[in-house]
Amino acid sequence: MGKVLMKGNEAVAEAAVLGGCKYFFGYPITPQNEIPEYMARRLPEVGGTFLQAESEISAINMVFGASGSGARVMTSSSGPGISLKQEGISYLAGAELPCVIVNMVRGGPGLGNIGPAQSDYFQATRGGGHGDYRLIVFGPASVQELVDVTIEAFELADRYRSPVMILGDGILGQMMEPVEFKTAKIKEGPDKPWATTGAKGRKRNLITSLYIVPEELEKHCLKLKAKYDEISANEKRYESYFTDDAEIVLAAYGTTARICKAVVDRAREDGIKAGLIRPVTLWPFPDRPFNEAADYARAFLTVEMSNGQMVDDVRLAVNGKKPVYFYGRTGGIVPSKAEIYAEVRKILEGGAR
Amino acid sequence: MEKVFTRPKSMTDKPMHFCPGCTHGVIQRLVAEVIDELGIQEDTIAVGPVGCAVFCYDYWDVDFHQASHGRAPAVATGVKRVHPDKVVFTLQGDGDIAAIGTTEIIHAAARGEKITCLFVNNSIYGMTGGQMAPTSVLSQKTTTTPAGRDKNQIGYPVKLTEMLAVLDGTAYCARVSVHNPANILKAKEVIRKAFEVQLNKEGFSLVEILSTCPTNWGLPPVEAVKWLENNMIPCFPLGEYKVAGEVQR
């Protein structure tokens, strides 16, 4: 199949279908409405079910029921709606149920606005809901990458029995780009002997996150930690762009990373050795390339559409070896190439401290 | 010697955690008897609540989902959509279904979701220690209405079964009680009917079951049964509220 021109939101929906998603439960919220609308048309064609829930809370709990019943299932939302889903996401993590959750991030806090933002990074990468858990979080930077990570997300969700979040933004969801669907055949999930299917010829299955005895809950939490350690060891993804000899390393993900790439190109034209590390997984965070670059780069500049969230992870990875600066725009404002480049020059001309 | 009475096949032999005089255990048993009689143990997936019935999976030997507080009808919806040929039911208390989970139950009913919801109404929060429930009756003393439920301050009990009866998606809903043997037998018939409505794919079904809470009502078991009869039934009249698409009463 060749390339087709598609909007990010529709592409993520089609990718989910190819990834084996048979059930979608969601609630309308801008800027992600094309996802449920696409699923409403598309899922019946592949023998699946689309259901518009009465709230994001209900939608995530329908996801819980469908996932526990063995299905590949997805929900999508944005900012405020993802906040509403957090209790359910905690239950999914606790009961070790696989699913894929898309957040096309909008401006916050509160009702905020429908402009693009990256201000849900903390919520996505720190667990978001109550309790000690993590999500695998992807931060794709193009419609093509959105497609690729969505298909992979269903595989990882089943492999690790964990919710996986795709953290996009309003631009990624709304923009059109050529994409290629490299998966020709609709994928199917693995056998799930733990799922509730009716206890015919086997002992009954129990889907729960309740461990009333502290020793048992601690055992469960340690089992989850071992799983998160395994994910950390195996699933860190990133892209390095001109970092080998970089004096200044930019750090950005998603839409902001695309602008930063243009900044690196511009800087190189001017003889400035700039580079970019673009995390593709936001959790687990690819800390190694940052730590290594800290041995030779003079400084780091993290750029986000927020007041500074991923910058914390960059600082942890750099671990005090070199200064880590931050530049951000918020409220639905996208930082411009000129603004970021001015920051690069300011840091270098001021001398890295 | 011939065995004339034993636990239902779809019930485990785990001792129940319910307080002495609480009728919750009777309800659990009735449901297990119905599952056995309909021969659906291997085709049933249950969804449990948060509250006193949170451990009901310990007693029913069927596939089971433990839902978050109030969301059992949404979880059951997800289960049923994946397994439309299985019998899917929820067990929920009054706080779970008629306070925090009001949205989920109303919309599951409105969709005509082919699930059965069993609603245990004991007019108080049991698990958390006796706070006011959405179904606490007027003047009822609880730890959060120490002077009694005052309609001018906190309003009136929620009559969920009556509310659901007017929704087109509800195929069957009824209110029963388990405070004496005659009502226990009646309750079992109604629970079976609700499951049959689901098996016949008629739509959404719900049974509200009035139940005692001697511990949090502060009454001995026999007094609790009388309290239910004298205070709950007048507020929550027993009967079928919707049968075969017809709103009753």
Chai-1 contact restraints between the chains, C-beta under 6 A:
chainA,res_idxA,chainB,res_idxB,connection_type,confidence,min_distance_angstrom,max_distance_angstrom,comment,restraint_id
A,T49,B,R81,contact,1.0,0.0,6.0,A-B,restraint_1
A,E54,B,T103,contact,1.0,0.0,6.0,A-B,restraint_2
A,E54,B,H107,contact,1.0,0.0,6.0,A-B,restraint_3
A,S55,B,T103,contact,1.0,0.0,6.0,A-B,restraint_4
A,S58,B,A74,contact,1.0,0.0,6.0,A-B,restraint_5
A,S58,B,E104,contact,1.0,0.0,6.0,A-B,restraint_6
A,N61,B,R71,contact,1.0,0.0,6.0,A-B,restraint_7
A,N61,B,A74,contact,1.0,0.0,6.0,A-B,restraint_8
A,N61,B,V75,contact,1.0,0.0,6.0,A-B,restraint_9
A,M62,B,A74,contact,1.0,0.0,6.0,A-B,restraint_10
A,M62,B,T77,contact,1.0,0.0,6.0,A-B,restraint_11
A,M62,B,G78,contact,1.0,0.0,6.0,A-B,restraint_12
A,F64,B,V75,contact,1.0,0.0,6.0,A-B,restraint_13
A,G65,B,V75,contact,1.0,0.0,6.0,A-B,restraint_14
A,G65,B,G78,contact,1.0,0.0,6.0,A-B,restraint_15
A,G65,B,V79,contact,1.0,0.0,6.0,A-B,restraint_16
A,A66,B,G78,contact,1.0,0.0,6.0,A-B,restraint_17
A,A66,B,V82,contact,1.0,0.0,6.0,A-B,restraint_18
A,G68,B,H65,contact,1.0,0.0,6.0,A-B,restraint_19
A,S69,B,V79,contact,1.0,0.0,6.0,A-B,restraint_20
A,S69,B,V82,contact,1.0,0.0,6.0,A-B,restraint_21
A,S69,B,H83,contact,1.0,0.0,6.0,A-B,restraint_22
A,A71,B,V82,contact,1.0,0.0,6.0,A-B,restraint_23
A,E87,B,S68,contact,1.0,0.0,6.0,A-B,restraint_24
A,Y91,B,S68,contact,1.0,0.0,6.0,A-B,restraint_25
A,T196,B,I45,contact,1.0,0.0,6.0,A-B,restraint_26
A,T196,B,D63,contact,1.0,0.0,6.0,A-B,restraint_27
A,G198,B,E42,contact,1.0,0.0,6.0,A-B,restraint_28
A,G198,B,D43,contact,1.0,0.0,6.0,A-B,restraint_29
A,G198,B,D63,contact,1.0,0.0,6.0,A-B,restraint_30
A,G198,B,K86,contact,1.0,0.0,6.0,A-B,restraint_31
A,A199,B,E42,contact,1.0,0.0,6.0,A-B,restraint_32
A,A199,B,D63,contact,1.0,0.0,6.0,A-B,restraint_33
A,K200,B,E42,contact,1.0,0.0,6.0,A-B,restraint_34
A,R204,B,D61,contact,1.0,0.0,6.0,A-B,restraint_35
A,R204,B,V62,contact,1.0,0.0,6.0,A-B,restraint_36
A,R204,B,D63,contact,1.0,0.0,6.0,A-B,restraint_37
A,N205,B,D63,contact,1.0,0.0,6.0,A-B,restraint_38
A,L206,B,Y57,contact,1.0,0.0,6.0,A-B,restraint_39
A,L206,B,F64,contact,1.0,0.0,6.0,A-B,restraint_40
A,I207,B,H65,contact,1.0,0.0,6.0,A-B,restraint_41
A,T208,B,Q66,contact,1.0,0.0,6.0,A-B,restraint_42
A,L210,B,Q66,contact,1.0,0.0,6.0,A-B,restraint_43
